[in-house]
Amino acid sequence: MRAPSFWNNTPQSPGLIARLLQPLGWTYAYATARRLRSGIAYRARVPVICIGNLHAGGTGKTPVVVAFCERLHNRGHKVFVVSRGYGGTIEGPCLVDAAKHLAAEVGDEPILLSNFAPTIVSKDRAAGVRLAESLGAEVIVLDDGFQNPSVHKDLSVIVVDAETGFGNGLCLPAGPLREPVSVGLKRANIVLTVGAPEAQARFFEGWRAPSGIIHLSGQLMPLATGMDWQDARVIAFAGIARPEKFFATLRDLGAEVLRGESLADHQPLPDALLRRLELEAYTKGAQLVTTEKDAARLPQAFLPKVLVLVVRLQIAELTQLDAALTKLGL
């Protein structure tokens, strides 16, 4: 499902449809606030870092989770990831085994994340955290869950796509937000904006991090794998939050993107779709290319037919990040 275009309007000019839907947005925001006040949050014996957002849908959290896992691992800590396992059928808590589990069972993101840290899927996040503790976790990274009250967070990171920012600033269905920006940021410690320098500059023309909140900026950069993309003829497909970013990255690397197939975030990859893409690539003399997250949903037999463009998040202010981790004893 594609986001309505008016979600991307500015807060100053949200548009007529957004204004008409705004009362429903107030109701949604009230329900979120009420849910956050419900129950008692489980407090783990080890630090819990939440990588979340204020948006419905993706803002690029998965590369941030990977970056935090790698940073914590490099600082000598045993990291576990706990994820809801969006789209998976397993309720959990369950330790993901990429050699055994399918994306349809545990979700595509947990399959990918399990390559970087032991990853647990659990619809009940508190149960997932308890399992991670029992398996020897020294620090737990929550993949999403900022609006979930069941687990106490020691550090909360809000991820923002610098290109789209906070959209029109309104809550669902009038806008893209799960809760108002001012409300959500009161529980946050870090705002991490992801995007190219020019997108970051545009975003900060109209927004500044409130006092007391650390601002980090990051950019997704292709990982050097020895692949020469210059003049490569490719058919690209991606089911991520903003597939056009993936296609633009390929073009920036010099690839000739004959066509980009934009899929919905987490969209299944049925045989009919894959056969169509394979036939199109064959007839045009092109190579199929996708993202790491989409590759996690591909059947094993189809993987050799597809190249994967690997990207990693480069965080500019590592000193500030390390200082925040040090405060947690990490």
N, C-alpha and C positions, 0 to 999 in steps of 0.2 A: 504494500500500500504506500503510495506516494503522499508526502505531506502537502496540504493545501498551499497554494502559492501565497496566500495572504499571511501565512505564518512568518514569512520572510520579510514582511513589511517592517518599517521602523516603529518604535514605540510612539514616536511623534505623529505618525500617520498609519495607524493599524489597519485602516480600511473599514468599509461599511459592514461587511459580513462579520469581521472580528468584533466590532462594537455591538452588533446585534447578539452575538454569542457570549459576550462578556459576562452576563449574569450566570450562565452555566459555568464559566471559568471561575467565578467567585465560589460557586458551590463546590467545584472540584478542589480548589485550594483549601476550602474549609474542611473537606473530607480528608485531605492529606494531613493537615495540621492535627485533626482529631485522631487519626491513626497513629501519628508520631507520639501522641501523648498516652497511647494505650499500652498497658502491660509494663513489665519490668525487663529492661534490657539485660541480657546475659553478659557478664563481665569476664572475659577470658583471663587466664593466668599469664598470657603473653601479649605483647602489643598487637593491636588490630589496626590495620591501615585500610581505609575504604577508598576505592577509586570509583567515584560516582559522577553524576551530572544532575542538572536541573531540568533537562529535556526529556521528553518522551522519545524513545528511539536512540540511535547512536550518535555519539559525538567523537568517536575515535578512542574509546576507553581501552580497548584491548592492547594497542601498542603501549599505552601508558602502564598497564599492568605488567607487561613484559619488561619495560624499562625499570620499574620499581623492583621486580623480582631480580633482575640482573644486578642492579645496584646493591640490593641487600645481600645477595649471594657474594658479591665482590667484597663486601664488608664483613664476610665470614659468618653469615647467619643462615640457619636452615629455614627456608621459606616454604610455606604452603599457601595455595590459592583456594579460596572457597567461592564457588559460583552457583547461581541458581540453576544453570544449565538450560538456558532458554531454548525451547523447541524440543527438548529431550523428553523421553517417556519415563526415565528412571526418576523416582521420587527422591531416592537417597536417604541418608548420606551414603555416598559411594565414591571410593577412590578411583579416579579415571585411569584406565589402562588403554593407551592408544592402540596397542596391538590386538586388543579384544573388543573394545567398545566401538560402536558406530556413532556418527554425529547425530543420527536419528534417536539414539538412546540417551546421550549425555549432552548434546548440543555441540555446535561447531567450535565455539570459542574455547570450551574446556579441553577439547581434543588438541587444539593449537597450544593452549597454555601449559598443558601437561608436558610439553617439550622443554619447558623452562623451569618448572617447579612442580612438585607433587600437587595435583589438583583434585579437589573434592567437589562433587555436585550434590546439592541438597536443596530441595524446595524450602525446607526449614533451615534457615541460615544458622541459627543457634546450634542445631544438631550438627551441621557441617563443621562449625568452629570447634565443637567438643571433640569430634572425631580427629580433626587436625591436631588438637592438643594431645590426644591419646597416642598419636603416631609420632610425637616428638617435635612438633613445630616450635620454632623459637620466635617466629613472627608470622602473622597471618595477613594476607592481602585479600580483601573482599572485592571481588569483581562485581561492581554495581552494589546496590543495597543502601544507598544514601538515605532513601526515604523509608527504609525498613527499620522499625524500632526494636527488633528482637535481639540485636547485638550492640554492645557498647563499642564505639569507635574511639581509638586513641588519637588518630590522625585522619582527617577527612579531606580528600582532594576532589575538587570540582573541575571536571574537564570541559573545556569550551572549544568548539570549532571556531577559530578566529574569523573564518569567512562568513559564517552565518550569525555568529554572536548569540545573543539571547532572543533572536527573532523580533517579533513585535512586542515582546515583554509580557504577554498574556498567558493565562493558564488554559489547559485543554477544556473545551475544544476550540476556544477562541484563538489560542496560540499554541506554541509547542511546549510550554512549560508544565512541569508537574507541581510546581509551587512557585510563588513569587520570588524573584531574585533576592530582594532585600531580606526575605524570611529565610531562604535557604542558606545564604551566606553567613547568617548568624551562627550556624552550626559548622561552618567550614573553617579549615585552617590554611588551605592552599587553593588558589585558583591557577590552573595550568591551561594556558591557551595554546592551541595547536594550529599551526599554519605557517605559510610563507611570510617573510618579513613584511611585504606590502599589505597582506591581509591583517597581520598583527597591528600594523600602524593604523589602518582604517578602523579596526575595532576600538583601539584606544583613543581615537579621536572623540568618541562619545561615551567612554566608560573608563573608570579608574577603580582599582581594587580598594575596598574600604580599609581604613586604618586597622592594623592588627592582623591582616590577612597577607600571607606571603604570595607574591605573584611569580610564577615561573612561566617561561615560554619555551615551546618545543617545536621542532619541525621534523616531519617524516622524511627520511633520506633513504634512497635505495642502498641496499647492502651490496658491496662489491663482491661479485661471485665469479668474475671472469667472463660473464656473458656480454658480448658486444651487441648492443641493441641498435646501433646506428644503421638506418635504412632497412631494418628488419620489418618484413611485412607480417602483421599480426592481426588476428581476430581476438579481441579482449572481452572477457565477461567477468562481471563482479556483482556480488550481492552483499554490499556493505552499505553504510549509512549514506555515502555520497559517491556512487560509482564513477562519476565524472572526474573526481580527483585522481582516481587510479588511471583512467585513460590519459589525463593530462600529464601524469608522471611518465608514462610510457613515451608520450610525444616529446617531453623534455629530454628524455634519454636518446632521442633520435629515431625512435621506431615509427614506422608508418602504420598507424592504426586504421586499417581498412574499415573496421566497424567495431563499435563498442556496444556490447549487450548489457544493458542495465537491468539488474534483477533486484527484487526487494531484499532488504536485509534478512539474512538467514533463510532465504528462499530455497526450498528443496531443488535438487538437480535431477529431474527424471530422465530416464533413458532417451525419451523422444527429443528432449531439448539437447542433450549431449550429442545424439546422432546428427541432429540438424547442424549444430556448431561444427562438428567434425567434417561433415560433408561440405559446408561452406568454406572451411579452411582449406580442404583438399582442392576444391574447384578453383579457388583463388590463389593457390600456391602460398598459403599463409600458415603461420604457426599460432596455435591456440595459447593464450596467456591468461592467467588469473591471479588472484591474491592468495596469500597463505590461508586466510580464514575460509575462503571458498574451496581451496584444495582439501580442507578437512572434511568437506561434504562429498567429495568425489569418490566414486567406487574405485577400489584398488586397481582394477583392470584398466581404468581409464587414465590413471595418473601419468603413465609414461607418455601419453599423447599431449600433455599440457606442460608448458613452462610456468614456473611460479616466480613472480617478481616479489622479492623479499625486501621489506622496508623496516627500518628501525627508527625509533624516536630519539632525536638528539636534543637533550635538554640544555639550554644555555647556562642557567644559573645553578650549576651543580653544587657550588659552595653553600648556597642557601638551602638546597635540598638536604645536603649532608648535615647541616646544622639542625634542621628539623628532625632528622633521624637520630642524631646524637641526643637530643632532648628526650627521646623515647628510650634511651639506653641502647640504641642500635648502632 
